[in-house]
Amino acid sequence: MESLNKDNILKLLQMSRGYISGQSMCEKFNCSRTAIWKKINKLRREGYVIDSITNKGYKLVGSPNSLKVDEITERLVTEGLDYEIKFFGDIDSTNLEIKRQAENGGKDGLVVISERQTEGRGRRGRDWSSESTGNVYMSILLRPEMNPNKAPMITLIMGAAVNKALNELTGANVYIKWPNDIIIHGKKLAGILTEMILETDYINFIVIGVGINVLQDKFDEEIANKASSVFLETELKIDRAELIVAVLKEFNILYKQFLEVGNLSFMMPWFNDMLITRHKQVRVISGPNETTGVSLGVDEEGELLVETKDGVEKFRAGEISIRGMDGYI
């Protein structure tokens, strides 16, 4: 039997698609209706909007700084951007939903946003903790006509978009860790996962997923030393709708330039200035193999240049990891 506390009450409300009766909550937590009422009121004081109807029970209808799809859509229209937004409260994964939408005819520019993911994933199949609300979880469907070997560069374009948006909204020094992490004060703030679905030798569609820790105020002990949030690092409670619009705006600009130019030459000087590991000793890990050298930056094809004892080597984003000599950075 679960213990009675506001976190367990909140989790129960978030998982329900309708009203939950007070009696069923009492039975679940083995407590009185008064005890349930007190926890509900505590959540309300924290900013959660909880509806209550006699003989029906309680229903969560809003969260602190809750995302509202209308706000995002209206701002995108103002910016003149042609995105279609679909919003979910709970979902397994925004990347998985984009794949489902794509297979059912979803169009280029479809954006799926969720308050919470239950099966979030990062690169190489790693878990991406996304149980908490108050963060940004979104994915975009792209249907570009290009050679598949150019697709990895889209990860760097999204990294640049997220970096620019966060720097603009926070005023903090936010950096990029090639190829897909966003860093603040030496800790991971956001991650990007790009997946490509091929048909023979052409791209059927690309899914680019973004997870940004925005309002999260604590992390599990095992990752607290390398992961953080905008709130924890800056004490700012930035508007998530504003952040999403800023990221999509920046991505739209950079992606259009990329499609016109065919490489990343248009943003190389700025992008290399944002690389957290540039001019530092790094370890390039690929399975059982490890290469050490000095990171020189990224070339116009998005490949990382590393000066080793045997000369300058190029590494393409994929099943490799970049680490500092003494840890994550």
C-alpha positions, 0 to 999 in steps of 0.5 A, spaced: 500 500 500 502 506 498 503 511 503 499 518 503 503 524 501 502 529 496 507 526 491 503 520 491 496 524 490 499 528 484 502 522 481 495 518 481 491 525 479 496 525 473 495 518 471 488 519 471 484 521 465 478 523 468 475 524 476 478 520 481 473 519 487 475 521 494 473 514 496 477 510 492 483 514 494 481 513 501 481 505 500 488 506 496 492 510 501 488 507 507 486 514 510 480 518 511 477 523 506 479 529 511 486 527 510 485 526 502 482 533 502 488 536 506 493 533 501 489 536 495 489 543 498 496 543 499 497 541 492 492 547 490 497 552 494 503 550 490 499 552 484 496 545 481 489 546 479 484 541 481 477 540 480 472 537 485 465 535 484 461 532 489 459 524 487 465 524 482 471 526 485 478 530 483 481 531 477 487 535 475 486 540 470 492 544 470 499 545 473 504 550 475 506 554 469 502 549 465 503 548 458 497 551 453 498 549 446 493 555 444 499 560 447 504 556 443 500 556 437 498 563 437 506 565 438 508 561 432 503 564 428 505 571 430 512 569 428 510 566 421 512 559 422 509 553 419 508 548 425 503 544 427 502 542 434 500 536 438 500 536 445 499 530 450 499 530 458 502 524 459 505 520 453 510 514 452 515 518 448 514 524 443 519 521 439 515 514 438 508 519 437 512 522 432 513 515 428 506 513 429 504 520 426 509 519 420 506 512 419 499 515 418 501 521 414 504 526 418 506 532 415 513 535 415 513 540 421 509 536 425 511 538 433 509 533 438 509 536 446 508 533 452 508 534 459 511 528 461 514 522 458 514 514 461 519 511 456 523 517 454 530 515 451 537 518 449 542 516 445 544 509 445 538 507 448 539 510 455 534 512 459 532 520 459 529 521 466 522 525 464 517 523 469 517 530 472 512 535 469 515 543 469 520 541 463 520 541 456 519 534 452 518 535 444 519 532 438 519 534 430 517 531 424 522 532 418 521 530 411 527 533 407 530 531 400 537 530 402 542 524 402 542 520 408 549 522 410 547 529 411 542 527 417 547 527 423 548 535 421 540 536 423 542 534 431 547 540 431 542 545 428 537 543 433 543 544 438 544 551 436 537 552 436 536 550 443 543 554 445 541 560 442 534 560 445 536 558 452 542 564 452 537 569 450 532 567 455 536 566 461 542 571 460 547 565 462 553 562 459 550 555 456 554 551 451 554 545 447 557 538 448 558 535 441 554 532 438 547 533 442 548 535 449 547 542 452 551 544 458 550 549 463 556 550 469 559 543 467 552 540 467 547 537 462 541 541 461 538 538 455 539 532 450 537 531 443 535 525 440 535 524 432 532 518 429 532 517 421 527 512 418 530 510 411 527 507 405 532 504 401 537 509 399 533 515 401 530 518 407 523 517 409 522 521 415 527 524 421 525 525 428 528 530 432 527 529 439 529 535 445 528 534 452 530 540 456 530 541 464 527 547 465 523 547 472 525 541 475 528 542 482 531 536 484 535 530 481 536 523 483 542 522 487 546 518 481 545 523 476 545 530 480 552 531 479 552 531 472 545 533 470 541 540 472 535 545 470 534 552 468 531 553 475 537 550 479 542 553 475 539 560 474 534 561 479 529 563 473 522 560 472 522 561 465 516 561 461 516 554 458 511 556 452 516 562 450 522 557 451 519 552 446 517 558 441 524 561 441 527 554 440 522 552 434 524 559 431 531 559 431 531 551 429 526 554 423 531 559 421 538 555 421 534 549 418 532 553 412 539 555 411 542 548 412 537 546 406 539 552 402 547 551 403 547 543 404 552 544 410 554 547 416 559 553 414 554 558 415 554 557 423 561 554 424 564 560 427 559 561 432 558 554 433 565 552 435 565 558 440 559 555 443 563 548 444 565 546 451 570 541 449 574 546 444 581 546 445 581 541 451 583 534 452 578 529 450 577 521 450 573 519 444 569 512 446 567 508 440 565 501 443 571 498 446 576 503 442 578 509 445 582 515 442 585 521 446 587 528 443 585 535 443 578 537 440 579 542 435 572 544 433 567 541 428 568 542 420 562 544 416 560 537 415 558 536 423 564 532 424 568 533 430 576 534 429 581 531 434 588 532 434 591 526 436 599 523 436 598 521 429 595 527 426 588 530 426 582 525 426 575 526 424 569 523 428 562 523 425 556 523 430 553 516 431 555 511 436 560 514 439 561 518 446 566 524 448 568 525 455 573 530 458 580 526 461 577 526 468 569 526 467 563 528 463 566 535 461 
